[in-house]
Amino acid sequence: MLKQELIIAGCAALLVAFVATFAVYWYIGRTGRQQSEDEIIGGRALSESPKDVARMMKKRGEASDIRIDDLPLKLDSEIQNMSMHGTVSTGKSTLMRKIMKQLRDRGDLVIIYDKGCTFIEDFYDESRDKVLNALDARCPNWDLWEECRTISELENASATLIPASSGEDPFWQGSARTIFAEGAERMRRDEDRSYNKFLRTLLAIQLDQLRTFLAGTPASTLVDGKIEKTAISIRSVLTNYVKAMRYLQGIDRPGREKFTIREWMKGQADKSKNGWLFITSDEQNHESLKPLISLWLSIAATSLLAMGPNRQRRVWFFYDELASLHKLPTLPRIISEARKFGGCFVLGFQSFAQLEEIYGPKAAAALFDLLNTKFFFRSPSAQIAKFVEEDVGETWRKKFSEQTSFGHEQVRDGISFGKEEERVSIVSYSDVQSLNDLQCFVTLPGSYPVVKLTMKYEAMAGFTQEGAIRFRQGEQEKIVDPQSMTEDRHIDLAYALTVYGVQGASERFAIALTGTEGGRKRMASLESTYVTLSRAKEHVQVYTDNLEDWQQQVRQSDGGKTAHDLLHEKSDRESDTGNRLLATASRLDKTALGRRVLAENGLEGETMARFIAAGKKYPSPYVALPVWTRHGKEAGALLTEIRIEDDGMRVVLSEESRLRGGEDAQFTGWPSGMSVLRGGN
């Protein structure tokens, strides 16, 4: 008895010793691993997983409904403004497009500076949007005097229209501004005022006539006859900028309703589906239009404050290629106050150096500091990339270090461990230089990691400035102008699509161009026609150069394949194989094993099922059932294995079946009638 107790006690002691030893080793090991790892004690970290950051935001309840692919914005951070920094063709416009698409769905009010007329092609809605471009036929009758109702507002407008030049005497620009503002205020009294009359007065009439026109105003001394040479110089500066307004001549013709940015924005504020304002330009005429475009954008930003405080409202300002504009003097002040009015500014520029050149180093830094969410795309120059490296920030960490010492005496040899504090950049400037297109580093407001984001490219169909339809797919682009097509060559093939169940549908509407002459003759075939139309769901328009010939070609039995045949050749081969298998198989009720299957599974009666005997290709016997598409077209066979169990006493069907047929197979047949195979109810 004592011996047994000693054995038990010894085993218990060994177990305790083992557990204690394991715990000690585990603790020491864990402590050692922790001590050997770098420890972040401050600053930010870098995450290459937008989904991880998204989960972090969701957990904190700070995830916005506006997302850039897998990365949401921080909740309400849009009123803290955004910047998109990077060289040309790196993804800034794509990023803006992703945001704009969501804003259109939300019904937010949006003002867009669209230098290349790219956004207007994708988003313009004639029923509710406005386009400000003096060279665009859609431009409304913008009225300077209704927009600027006081002399102070005219003075603010002149500060944008006639910007100060760095390094030059401000007298000349300041004097030109005074003449413009006072001249516009004096022209307000004229009931027959027009842009033509206003510009002719400022720029073309004799100096003594201009002096008479401005008599009694602060501008009169600037055109005094005693300083005629100075007056001529001032007028030349005025002409250099104000001449942009000559493009407005004609839009104020009688009968056209007047338009102002301020009143339009006020009228849009409470709508659930707000219109958008596109202020556009093009490369050919941009320099001539720049003063006028800058003026409109400045007025739009100032008009936000006239809408009254409302933090729940959202008014978006997208200023892509900000550096292509004149200096907007009120922009920094307005951005700093915009959050109280629901303003969301998204500024895009190629480098911070551009801002410094236009606004000056201090003003550029102050403006950049107001943009809390920043997207940094590739910057190829080392200087600009180093600016990004510094702006993204640093990580402050304790870095593990190991030191080995040696000496003549054995006791002097040893290894020492420790941690040293160091500050390191989150990203290096070479990381910024090596970003691919559509890749960027994102800094978010608050204690979130810097995110390395790779965006997905999304092609969109839109409209050209002339109203033609633009189709894009990958690198390919096609422009179709329906208005130039004759009405008698239009065919509605929506019914054909419904009947034939064309596969691969992904667009609601489609337009197809077909022909029967020259190189387009091959297009007049079933192959071309149905492939072209195969991506439409609801409605298709076909335009052809010869309706009768085209119809005749399409109706020919040897005219080519259908879209289904072309897009699903493999699927159709499977259908043919399954159909041949059914054609050569025996009826299930004509074989002994088949009759057992029917009897023991409660399927007696007439059946369309076939029996496939075991052989080299099919080691087990199978039941083969015909399958059809939703349009009743034969689509192959559904094979179910027959299993003989309990030494031949029981015959059962496998719970899993194998489809030898097309991908569009949806129905199969049992004796009880038609049953849904998949995709039906």
VMD Tcl script that draws the C-alpha trace (Angstrom):
set ca {
  {0.00 0.00 0.00}
  {2.77 2.38 0.95}
  {4.65 1.43 -2.21}
  {1.62 2.24 -4.33}
  {1.19 5.61 -2.66}
  {4.87 6.38 -3.25}
  {4.48 5.55 -6.91}
  {1.42 7.78 -7.22}
  {3.17 10.59 -5.36}
  {6.23 10.23 -7.60}
  {4.13 10.36 -10.75}
  {2.30 13.40 -9.46}
  {5.61 15.08 -8.63}
  {6.95 14.27 -12.10}
  {3.79 15.66 -13.69}
  {4.00 18.86 -11.62}
  {7.68 19.19 -12.47}
  {6.97 18.66 -16.17}
  {4.15 21.20 -16.20}
  {6.24 23.70 -14.24}
  {9.22 23.19 -16.55}
  {7.01 23.60 -19.62}
  {5.45 26.78 -18.16}
  {8.86 28.24 -17.36}
  {10.21 27.45 -20.82}
  {7.04 28.82 -22.45}
  {7.24 32.03 -20.41}
  {10.92 32.48 -21.10}
  {10.38 31.75 -24.79}
  {7.49 34.17 -25.08}
  {9.36 36.85 -23.18}
  {12.38 36.26 -25.37}
  {10.35 36.57 -28.55}
  {8.72 39.75 -27.31}
  {12.07 41.19 -26.33}
  {13.56 40.30 -29.71}
  {10.76 41.99 -31.66}
  {10.72 45.66 -32.57}
  {8.25 47.61 -30.46}
  {6.28 50.51 -31.96}
  {5.89 53.19 -29.32}
  {4.64 56.10 -31.40}
  {3.77 57.44 -34.84}
  {1.91 55.56 -37.53}
  {2.20 52.13 -39.09}
  {1.84 50.97 -42.69}
  {-0.91 48.56 -43.73}
  {-1.07 46.89 -47.13}
  {-4.52 45.46 -46.39}
  {-7.34 47.99 -46.93}
  {-9.78 45.36 -45.66}
  {-8.01 45.24 -42.27}
  {-8.27 49.01 -41.93}
  {-11.91 48.83 -43.03}
  {-12.63 46.32 -40.26}
  {-10.88 48.61 -37.78}
  {-13.10 51.51 -38.88}
  {-16.24 49.40 -38.71}
  {-15.37 48.21 -35.21}
  {-14.99 51.82 -34.07}
  {-18.18 52.87 -35.87}
  {-16.21 55.27 -38.06}
  {-16.65 53.74 -41.53}
  {-18.26 56.00 -44.13}
  {-20.61 54.71 -46.82}
  {-18.24 56.24 -49.38}
  {-15.65 53.64 -50.35}
  {-12.62 53.48 -52.57}
  {-12.87 49.82 -53.53}
  {-12.18 47.98 -50.23}
  {-11.28 51.10 -48.23}
  {-14.03 53.32 -46.79}
  {-13.40 56.93 -45.96}
  {-13.51 57.82 -42.31}
  {-17.03 58.81 -41.30}
  {-17.68 62.52 -42.00}
  {-14.04 63.06 -42.98}
  {-15.20 64.44 -46.34}
  {-15.95 67.78 -44.70}
  {-12.30 67.82 -43.58}
  {-11.34 67.79 -47.27}
  {-9.11 65.62 -49.44}
  {-6.08 65.93 -51.70}
  {-4.84 63.78 -54.56}
  {-1.14 64.24 -55.21}
  {0.81 62.60 -58.00}
  {2.24 62.90 -61.47}
  {0.20 62.61 -64.66}
  {-1.81 59.47 -65.50}
  {-1.32 57.73 -62.16}
  {-4.96 57.44 -61.11}
  {-6.14 60.74 -59.63}
  {-9.01 61.12 -62.09}
  {-9.93 57.45 -61.66}
  {-10.13 57.98 -57.90}
  {-12.34 61.05 -58.36}
  {-14.54 59.08 -60.73}
  {-15.04 56.34 -58.13}
  {-16.18 58.91 -55.58}
  {-18.37 60.78 -58.07}
  {-20.23 57.63 -59.02}
  {-21.28 57.14 -55.39}
  {-22.24 60.80 -55.01}
  {-24.52 60.57 -58.03}
  {-26.26 57.62 -56.40}
  {-26.55 59.54 -53.11}
  {-27.93 62.66 -54.78}
  {-25.30 65.04 -53.38}
  {-24.69 68.48 -54.87}
  {-21.40 68.52 -56.83}
  {-19.35 71.24 -58.54}
  {-16.64 69.89 -60.85}
  {-13.74 71.60 -62.56}
  {-13.29 69.38 -65.59}
  {-10.27 70.61 -67.53}
  {-10.22 67.77 -70.06}
  {-14.02 67.28 -70.36}
  {-13.59 63.71 -69.11}
  {-15.97 63.75 -66.15}
  {-18.77 65.38 -68.11}
  {-18.68 62.49 -70.59}
  {-19.33 60.01 -67.79}
  {-21.75 61.86 -65.53}
  {-23.55 64.68 -67.33}
  {-27.36 64.50 -67.05}
  {-29.09 67.01 -69.30}
  {-32.27 66.95 -67.22}
  {-30.68 68.41 -64.09}
  {-27.03 69.39 -64.65}
  {-25.48 72.65 -65.84}
  {-22.36 73.25 -67.92}
  {-20.38 76.48 -67.63}
  {-18.10 76.79 -70.64}
  {-18.34 79.85 -72.85}
  {-17.52 77.69 -75.89}
  {-20.13 75.03 -75.11}
  {-23.59 75.37 -76.63}
  {-25.07 74.07 -73.34}
  {-23.68 77.06 -71.38}
  {-26.51 79.03 -69.73}
  {-26.81 82.81 -69.73}
  {-24.50 83.53 -66.80}
  {-25.05 87.11 -65.65}
  {-22.13 88.90 -64.00}
  {-24.30 91.64 -62.50}
  {-26.87 89.26 -61.00}
  {-24.02 87.13 -59.62}
  {-22.13 90.07 -58.09}
  {-24.79 92.35 -56.64}
  {-22.50 94.71 -54.74}
  {-19.27 96.52 -55.44}
  {-17.48 94.37 -52.84}
  {-18.52 91.22 -54.67}
  {-17.27 92.70 -57.93}
  {-13.97 93.50 -56.22}
  {-13.67 89.89 -55.02}
  {-14.41 88.69 -58.54}
  {-11.77 90.98 -60.01}
  {-9.15 89.59 -57.58}
  {-9.61 86.15 -59.15}
  {-10.07 87.34 -62.71}
  {-6.91 89.46 -62.52}
  {-4.48 87.60 -60.22}
  {-1.44 89.18 -58.60}
  {1.85 88.28 -60.24}
  {4.68 87.15 -58.00}
  {7.77 89.31 -58.12}
  {6.05 92.21 -59.88}
  {4.75 95.54 -58.65}
  {1.19 94.86 -57.43}
  {0.18 98.35 -58.55}
  {-0.61 97.27 -62.09}
  {-2.86 94.33 -61.25}
  {-4.47 96.25 -58.39}
  {-5.26 99.19 -60.67}
  {-6.69 96.93 -63.36}
  {-8.93 95.30 -60.73}
  {-10.22 98.69 -59.63}
  {-11.11 99.72 -63.19}
  {-12.88 96.41 -63.80}
  {-14.92 96.50 -60.59}
  {-15.88 100.17 -60.88}
  {-16.60 99.83 -64.58}
  {-18.89 96.83 -63.97}
  {-20.68 98.67 -61.17}
  {-21.22 101.70 -63.42}
  {-22.45 99.43 -66.26}
  {-25.07 98.02 -63.86}
  {-27.06 101.22 -64.34}
  {-27.34 100.63 -68.08}
  {-30.60 98.84 -68.90}
  {-29.17 97.79 -72.26}
  {-25.99 96.39 -70.80}
  {-24.34 93.41 -72.41}
  {-20.96 91.75 -72.32}
  {-20.19 93.21 -75.72}
  {-20.96 96.73 -74.57}
  {-19.08 96.28 -71.29}
  {-15.92 94.95 -72.94}
  {-15.98 97.56 -75.66}
  {-16.18 100.23 -72.96}
  {-13.28 98.87 -70.91}
  {-10.99 97.81 -73.73}
  {-11.82 99.57 -77.00}
  {-13.15 103.11 -76.58}
  {-10.82 106.09 -76.45}
  {-9.14 106.82 -73.14}
  {-10.94 110.17 -72.71}
  {-14.29 108.38 -73.23}
  {-13.35 105.79 -70.60}
  {-12.41 108.67 -68.31}
  {-15.86 110.13 -68.76}
  {-17.50 106.76 -68.15}
  {-15.61 106.29 -64.85}
  {-15.97 109.88 -63.66}
  {-16.80 110.11 -59.98}
  {-15.43 106.65 -59.13}
  {-12.14 105.65 -57.47}
  {-11.00 104.36 -60.86}
  {-11.20 107.79 -62.51}
  {-7.76 108.83 -61.22}
  {-6.19 105.74 -62.84}
  {-7.20 106.96 -66.31}
  {-6.48 110.62 -65.75}
  {-5.05 112.46 -68.73}
  {-2.07 113.64 -66.71}
  {-0.83 110.04 -66.40}
  {-1.86 108.85 -69.84}
  {1.13 106.51 -70.29}
  {0.42 104.91 -66.94}
  {-3.26 104.61 -67.84}
  {-2.36 102.90 -71.12}
  {-0.16 100.40 -69.23}
  {-2.92 99.70 -66.73}
  {-5.38 99.17 -69.55}
  {-3.01 96.71 -71.24}
  {-2.91 94.62 -68.04}
  {-6.70 94.82 -67.82}
  {-7.02 93.70 -71.45}
  {-4.73 90.73 -70.90}
  {-7.15 89.13 -68.41}
  {-10.59 90.57 -69.10}
  {-10.45 89.60 -72.77}
  {-11.44 86.08 -71.62}
  {-14.95 87.48 -71.13}
  {-15.22 88.12 -74.86}
  {-16.30 84.48 -75.17}
  {-19.43 85.39 -73.21}
  {-20.64 87.72 -75.94}
  {-23.82 86.27 -77.35}
  {-24.87 84.08 -74.43}
  {-26.80 87.09 -73.05}
  {-28.98 87.44 -76.12}
  {-32.57 88.56 -75.40}
  {-35.02 85.91 -74.30}
  {-32.53 83.65 -72.53}
  {-33.14 83.05 -68.84}
  {-30.41 84.45 -66.62}
  {-28.30 82.08 -64.57}
  {-26.18 82.63 -61.47}
  {-24.09 80.09 -59.61}
  {-25.21 81.37 -56.22}
  {-28.94 81.05 -56.88}
  {-28.54 77.71 -58.62}
  {-26.68 76.28 -55.61}
  {-29.31 77.59 -53.22}
  {-32.04 76.05 -55.32}
  {-30.32 72.67 -55.30}
  {-29.62 72.52 -51.57}
  {-32.77 70.76 -50.40}
  {-33.31 68.35 -53.28}
  {-32.95 64.61 -52.82}
  {-31.46 64.34 -56.33}
  {-29.28 67.38 -56.79}
  {-27.96 68.55 -60.12}
  {-24.27 68.97 -60.79}
  {-22.37 71.96 -62.14}
  {-19.59 71.21 -64.63}
  {-17.11 74.02 -65.23}
  {-15.20 72.74 -68.21}
  {-12.35 73.59 -70.52}
  {-10.25 71.96 -73.20}
  {-6.55 71.93 -73.98}
  {-6.82 74.07 -77.09}
  {-8.65 76.99 -75.48}
  {-7.72 76.61 -71.83}
  {-5.27 79.49 -71.55}
  {-7.82 81.87 -73.06}
  {-10.58 80.66 -70.76}
  {-8.47 80.31 -67.61}
  {-9.38 83.72 -66.06}
  {-13.09 83.11 -66.58}
  {-12.97 79.52 -65.30}
  {-11.03 80.62 -62.22}
  {-13.66 83.29 -61.60}
  {-16.53 80.80 -61.79}
  {-14.82 78.33 -59.45}
  {-14.07 81.07 -56.95}
  {-17.70 82.23 -57.04}
  {-18.91 78.64 -56.56}
  {-16.74 78.21 -53.47}
  {-17.86 81.57 -52.05}
  {-21.51 80.69 -52.75}
  {-21.22 77.78 -50.32}
  {-21.07 80.24 -47.43}
  {-24.19 81.99 -48.77}
  {-26.15 78.74 -48.37}
  {-26.00 79.03 -44.58}
  {-24.50 76.70 -41.93}
  {-25.55 73.05 -42.14}
  {-23.17 70.24 -41.16}
  {-25.56 67.58 -42.48}
  {-25.58 68.99 -46.00}
  {-22.95 67.79 -48.48}
  {-21.70 70.07 -51.25}
  {-18.71 68.64 -53.11}
  {-16.06 70.62 -54.97}
  {-13.78 68.63 -57.27}
  {-10.90 70.79 -58.47}
  {-8.79 68.45 -60.57}
  {-5.51 69.96 -61.82}
  {-5.82 72.88 -59.40}
  {-2.50 74.26 -60.62}
  {-3.96 74.89 -64.08}
  {-6.06 77.74 -62.62}
  {-5.27 81.22 -61.46}
  {-4.69 81.70 -57.77}
  {-8.06 81.56 -56.01}
  {-7.45 84.11 -53.21}
  {-10.47 83.13 -51.09}
  {-9.98 79.36 -51.39}
  {-7.88 78.78 -48.20}
  {-10.29 80.80 -46.09}
  {-13.37 79.11 -47.52}
  {-11.92 75.60 -47.09}
  {-11.12 76.38 -43.47}
  {-14.76 77.33 -42.84}
  {-16.47 74.91 -45.25}
  {-17.16 72.09 -42.77}
  {-19.76 74.24 -40.97}
  {-21.61 74.56 -44.28}
  {-21.23 70.93 -45.39}
  {-18.53 71.72 -47.94}
  {-16.26 68.90 -49.13}
  {-13.24 69.96 -51.18}
  {-11.28 67.45 -53.25}
  {-8.16 69.04 -54.74}
  {-5.98 67.30 -57.30}
  {-2.51 68.45 -58.35}
  {0.68 66.92 -59.65}
  {3.03 68.17 -56.95}
  {3.13 70.39 -53.90}
  {5.69 72.52 -55.75}
  {2.92 73.63 -58.11}
  {0.91 74.99 -55.18}
  {3.97 76.82 -53.88}
  {4.51 78.48 -57.25}
  {0.93 79.78 -57.42}
  {0.09 80.49 -53.78}
  {3.55 81.00 -52.32}
  {5.31 78.69 -49.80}
  {3.40 79.76 -46.67}
  {-0.05 79.96 -48.25}
  {0.50 76.62 -50.05}
  {1.52 74.95 -46.79}
  {-1.52 76.40 -45.02}
  {-3.83 75.20 -47.81}
  {-2.28 71.73 -47.87}
  {-2.68 71.45 -44.09}
  {-6.46 71.83 -44.46}
  {-6.68 68.62 -46.50}
  {-6.99 65.83 -43.93}
  {-7.40 62.76 -46.16}
  {-4.50 62.51 -48.59}
  {-3.90 60.18 -51.53}
  {-0.27 60.11 -52.64}
  {0.27 58.60 -56.09}
  {3.63 58.16 -57.81}
  {6.05 61.07 -57.87}
  {9.05 60.26 -60.11}
  {11.26 63.12 -58.96}
  {13.34 62.50 -55.84}
  {12.66 65.96 -54.45}
  {8.87 65.64 -54.64}
  {9.00 61.99 -53.49}
  {11.00 63.06 -50.42}
  {8.30 65.64 -49.65}
  {5.74 62.80 -49.73}
  {7.95 60.63 -47.53}
  {8.12 63.38 -44.95}
  {4.41 64.20 -45.12}
  {3.33 60.56 -44.71}
  {5.19 60.57 -41.43}
  {7.40 58.42 -39.22}
  {7.19 55.43 -36.95}
  {8.85 55.74 -33.54}
  {10.00 52.32 -32.40}
  {12.33 50.43 -30.07}
  {14.54 48.31 -32.27}
  {15.97 45.06 -30.93}
  {19.77 44.89 -31.05}
  {22.27 42.13 -30.24}
  {25.93 42.74 -29.36}
  {28.66 40.12 -29.05}
  {31.91 40.88 -27.16}
  {35.16 38.88 -27.15}
  {38.21 39.04 -24.91}
  {41.43 37.19 -24.05}
  {39.85 35.73 -20.95}
  {36.86 33.46 -21.15}
  {34.82 35.50 -18.70}
  {35.07 38.52 -20.98}
  {33.25 36.84 -23.85}
  {29.50 37.37 -23.96}
  {26.35 38.45 -25.77}
  {24.22 41.36 -24.69}
  {20.71 42.26 -25.86}
  {18.89 45.57 -25.79}
  {16.49 47.92 -27.55}
  {17.32 51.28 -29.02}
  {14.77 53.95 -29.81}
  {14.74 55.19 -33.40}
  {12.53 57.11 -35.79}
  {12.07 55.72 -39.30}
  {9.98 56.89 -42.25}
  {6.83 54.88 -42.87}
  {7.55 54.90 -46.59}
  {10.79 55.81 -48.32}
  {10.98 58.20 -51.21}
  {11.94 55.30 -53.46}
  {8.67 53.60 -52.42}
  {6.83 56.67 -53.68}
  {8.81 56.68 -56.92}
  {8.09 53.01 -57.62}
  {4.30 53.05 -57.15}
  {2.44 51.56 -60.10}
  {-0.46 53.28 -61.83}
  {-3.63 53.19 -59.68}
  {-1.51 52.62 -56.55}
  {-1.26 55.19 -53.80}
  {-0.49 55.69 -50.13}
  {-3.52 56.95 -48.18}
  {-3.30 58.90 -44.94}
  {-6.55 59.09 -42.99}
  {-7.52 61.45 -40.17}
  {-6.99 60.03 -36.72}
  {-5.04 57.04 -35.41}
  {-5.31 54.83 -38.49}
  {-2.42 53.23 -40.34}
  {-1.16 54.57 -43.63}
  {-2.80 52.37 -46.28}
  {-1.17 51.19 -49.47}
  {-4.14 51.04 -51.84}
  {-4.29 49.42 -55.28}
  {-7.40 50.58 -57.07}
  {-9.41 48.61 -59.60}
  {-9.85 50.18 -63.01}
  {-13.46 50.68 -64.08}
  {-14.26 51.63 -67.66}
  {-17.40 53.69 -68.14}
  {-19.53 54.61 -71.11}
  {-20.39 58.27 -71.47}
  {-21.18 61.03 -73.93}
  {-19.00 63.32 -76.00}
  {-19.37 67.08 -75.90}
  {-21.43 66.90 -79.10}
  {-23.86 64.39 -77.57}
  {-22.60 61.26 -79.29}
  {-22.36 58.05 -77.27}
  {-18.92 56.84 -76.22}
  {-18.33 53.14 -75.56}
  {-15.18 51.89 -73.82}
  {-13.96 48.36 -73.24}
  {-10.35 47.92 -72.16}
  {-8.19 49.92 -74.56}
  {-10.91 50.07 -77.21}
  {-13.25 53.00 -77.67}
  {-16.13 53.56 -80.08}
  {-18.20 56.71 -80.60}
  {-21.69 56.51 -82.08}
  {-23.85 59.51 -82.98}
  {-27.50 58.34 -83.12}
  {-28.69 61.73 -84.40}
  {-26.75 61.27 -87.62}
  {-28.50 57.97 -88.34}
  {-31.65 57.86 -90.44}
  {-34.83 56.70 -88.77}
  {-35.67 54.07 -91.39}
  {-32.52 52.11 -90.55}
  {-33.40 51.50 -86.94}
  {-34.47 48.01 -85.86}
  {-35.65 47.12 -82.39}
  {-34.23 43.70 -81.54}
  {-35.31 43.55 -77.90}
  {-37.72 40.75 -78.83}
  {-34.94 38.76 -80.47}
  {-32.89 39.00 -77.31}
  {-35.82 37.82 -75.20}
  {-36.57 34.85 -77.45}
  {-33.03 33.61 -77.94}
  {-31.89 34.31 -74.39}
  {-28.54 35.71 -75.47}
  {-25.84 35.00 -72.89}
  {-23.40 37.38 -71.23}
  {-25.83 40.29 -70.84}
  {-24.35 43.12 -68.79}
  {-25.71 46.39 -70.23}
  {-29.28 47.65 -70.32}
  {-28.96 49.18 -73.79}
  {-26.69 48.64 -76.78}
  {-26.11 50.14 -80.21}
  {-24.70 48.08 -83.08}
  {-23.27 49.24 -86.40}
  {-23.51 46.72 -89.22}
  {-22.91 46.84 -92.96}
  {-23.11 44.93 -96.21}
  {-20.65 46.86 -98.37}
  {-16.86 46.78 -98.66}
  {-14.89 45.74 -95.62}
  {-18.02 45.74 -93.48}
  {-19.67 42.99 -95.51}
  {-18.51 40.33 -93.05}
  {-20.39 42.15 -90.31}
  {-23.71 41.18 -91.90}
  {-23.85 37.72 -90.41}
  {-25.40 35.93 -87.51}
  {-21.96 35.70 -85.97}
  {-21.31 39.41 -85.94}
  {-24.86 40.49 -85.24}
  {-25.50 38.35 -82.20}
  {-22.02 38.82 -80.75}
  {-22.48 42.58 -81.00}
  {-25.87 42.39 -79.35}
  {-25.05 39.78 -76.76}
  {-24.20 42.22 -73.99}
  {-27.59 43.97 -73.86}
  {-30.43 43.19 -71.46}
  {-33.37 45.33 -72.53}
  {-33.01 47.22 -75.78}
  {-30.78 47.17 -78.86}
  {-30.53 49.55 -81.79}
  {-28.93 48.41 -85.03}
  {-27.74 50.87 -87.67}
  {-26.89 49.60 -91.15}
  {-26.06 51.01 -94.56}
  {-28.56 48.74 -96.33}
  {-31.50 47.40 -94.36}
  {-32.80 44.85 -96.89}
  {-29.39 43.36 -97.66}
  {-28.54 43.20 -93.97}
  {-31.79 41.41 -93.10}
  {-31.25 38.96 -95.93}
  {-27.70 38.21 -94.81}
  {-28.72 37.71 -91.22}
  {-31.55 35.34 -92.16}
  {-29.27 33.05 -94.14}
  {-28.95 29.68 -92.42}
  {-25.21 29.58 -93.16}
  {-24.64 33.15 -92.05}
  {-22.53 32.22 -89.04}
  {-22.99 31.35 -85.42}
  {-25.12 32.93 -82.76}
  {-23.63 34.75 -79.82}
  {-24.48 31.76 -77.65}
  {-22.44 29.51 -79.94}
  {-19.46 31.87 -79.95}
  {-19.41 32.75 -76.29}
  {-20.10 29.24 -75.03}
  {-18.42 26.89 -77.49}
  {-17.18 24.65 -74.69}
  {-20.62 24.66 -73.09}
  {-22.25 23.70 -76.38}
  {-19.79 20.88 -76.95}
  {-20.79 19.52 -73.55}
  {-24.46 19.86 -74.56}
  {-23.84 17.93 -77.79}
  {-21.99 15.19 -75.92}
  {-24.83 14.85 -73.41}
  {-27.45 14.81 -76.18}
  {-25.56 12.08 -78.08}
  {-25.26 10.10 -74.88}
  {-29.04 10.21 -74.40}
  {-29.64 9.28 -78.03}
  {-27.56 6.08 -77.79}
  {-28.64 5.03 -74.29}
  {-31.45 2.55 -73.55}
  {-34.68 3.58 -71.94}
  {-34.52 3.08 -68.19}
  {-37.66 0.88 -68.11}
  {-36.24 -1.43 -70.82}
  {-33.45 -2.81 -68.58}
  {-33.76 -4.98 -65.48}
  {-31.56 -2.74 -63.35}
  {-33.40 0.29 -64.65}
  {-36.78 -1.13 -63.67}
  {-35.41 -1.80 -60.16}
  {-34.29 1.82 -59.93}
  {-37.76 3.02 -60.87}
  {-39.55 0.60 -58.53}
  {-37.35 1.00 -55.45}
  {-37.22 4.80 -55.71}
  {-40.94 5.35 -56.27}
  {-40.51 6.51 -59.87}
  {-42.64 4.01 -61.73}
  {-44.52 5.13 -64.81}
  {-43.53 6.73 -68.07}
  {-40.12 8.31 -67.91}
  {-37.67 10.18 -70.14}
  {-34.73 8.75 -68.22}
  {-32.11 6.59 -69.96}
  {-29.87 3.83 -68.68}
  {-26.07 3.94 -69.16}
  {-24.43 0.58 -68.50}
  {-21.11 0.34 -66.68}
  {-18.10 0.26 -68.97}
  {-14.65 1.68 -69.60}
  {-15.77 5.30 -69.70}
  {-18.35 4.95 -66.94}
  {-17.21 2.37 -64.33}
  {-20.62 2.48 -62.64}
  {-24.09 2.37 -64.20}
  {-25.87 5.75 -64.45}
  {-29.35 7.16 -64.86}
  {-29.29 9.88 -67.54}
  {-31.99 12.56 -67.53}
  {-32.46 15.11 -70.34}
  {-31.99 18.78 -69.41}
  {-33.19 21.96 -71.12}
  {-32.53 25.69 -71.07}
  {-35.23 28.05 -69.84}
  {-36.26 28.47 -73.50}
  {-36.82 24.74 -73.99}
  {-33.62 24.05 -75.89}
  {-31.97 20.67 -75.25}
  {-28.84 21.22 -73.17}
  {-27.40 17.74 -72.49}
  {-27.85 15.15 -69.76}
  {-27.83 14.96 -65.97}
  {-26.04 11.78 -64.82}
  {-26.81 10.14 -61.46}
  {-24.83 7.10 -60.33}
  {-26.73 3.85 -59.54}
  {-25.40 2.15 -56.41}
  {-26.06 -1.48 -55.48}
  {-25.91 -1.97 -51.72}
  {-26.46 -4.76 -49.14}
  {-25.04 -7.44 -51.47}
  {-27.46 -6.61 -54.24}
  {-30.51 -6.39 -52.05}
  {-30.96 -2.62 -52.50}
  {-30.59 -0.26 -55.46}
  {-30.22 3.47 -54.65}
  {-29.38 6.64 -56.53}
  {-26.44 8.79 -55.50}
  {-27.30 12.08 -53.78}
  {-24.93 13.91 -56.13}
  {-25.44 14.27 -59.88}
  {-23.09 15.18 -62.70}
  {-24.11 17.53 -65.50}
  {-22.92 16.62 -68.95}
  {-24.31 19.63 -70.73}
  {-24.34 23.38 -71.21}
  {-23.92 26.01 -68.52}
  {-27.39 27.38 -69.31}
  {-29.16 24.10 -68.40}
  {-31.92 24.84 -65.89}
  {-34.58 22.09 -66.05}
  {-34.59 18.31 -65.98}
  {-37.40 15.80 -66.35}
  {-38.73 13.18 -63.93}
  {-41.89 11.13 -64.40}
  {-43.81 13.63 -62.32}
  {-43.05 16.36 -64.80}
  {-40.61 19.25 -65.16}
  {-38.38 20.00 -62.18}
  {-35.99 22.85 -61.57}
  {-32.38 21.82 -61.97}
  {-30.84 25.13 -60.96}
  {-31.48 28.83 -61.22}
  {-35.28 28.45 -61.17}
  {-38.07 28.22 -58.63}
}
mol new
graphics top color blue
foreach p $ca { graphics top sphere $p radius 0.5 }
foreach p [lrange $ca 0 end-1] q [lrange $ca 1 end] { graphics top cylinder $p $q radius 0.2 }
display resetview
